[in-house]
Amino acid sequence: MKKNTFLIICLMLLTIFSCNSKTEKSTNTSEIIEEVSQDEFYFTFTIDGKEISIKPDDVSTSYNTALPKVTFKILAGNYGEISVVLTTTADMTKPSSTPSGSTNYDEQITQGSVSLQNYPEKNYVFNSFDKGSASTSVPVPNAFVITKTEKVSDGRIITGTFNVKVFGGDNKKNDPNIKDRMVVGKFRIKHTFSDTKF
């Protein structure tokens, strides 16, 4: 009888410890999380307060290892339509903060970490940095921030924000559409691996 009671107690303790172990593993950010529903992805932003939402299907990502630094880009929007391009060379396995731009070519953001395109009309481009102008070549911190990066079976789910001024350039005196604009947004998107993994 004592032997049976001892075995039952051992089994109960083993069950409790294995449950705790599973809980600890699931909260570890390096572990692969369960697949996330498409409904949980979003890419929304405002341009001078005007709200715009990009469908998750219209958001793509790239991970380029051929550049001086591995470069990650999020491209939100369809060709010829209002879109935003976000660029960073930060380690995408952890949260990061990228400034509005840099004069260092290796950082791949000499034209800005944030680019607004095809607004208010097609072919207009506004960047968050212009190294050719003293007033637009001062890096602003936290322009593009990755707040969370989660590993899934075939890629990463990346959550973040962007908040920066994009510049109209020298032609704004001649064209009322060309002016500095504030772009503020948030996103949760999925990057699917091809050949390169991070």
Beta strands, then each sheet from edge to edge (+ up, - down):
strand 1: 42-47
strand 2: 50-54
strand 3: 59-64
strand 4: 71-76
strand 5: 83-88
strand 6: 96-98
strand 7: 114-117
strand 8: 125-127
strand 9: 144-152
strand 10: 155-166
strand 11: 181-192
sheet 1: 2+ 1- 11+ 10- 9+ 6-
sheet 2: 3+ 4- 5+ 7- 8+
end
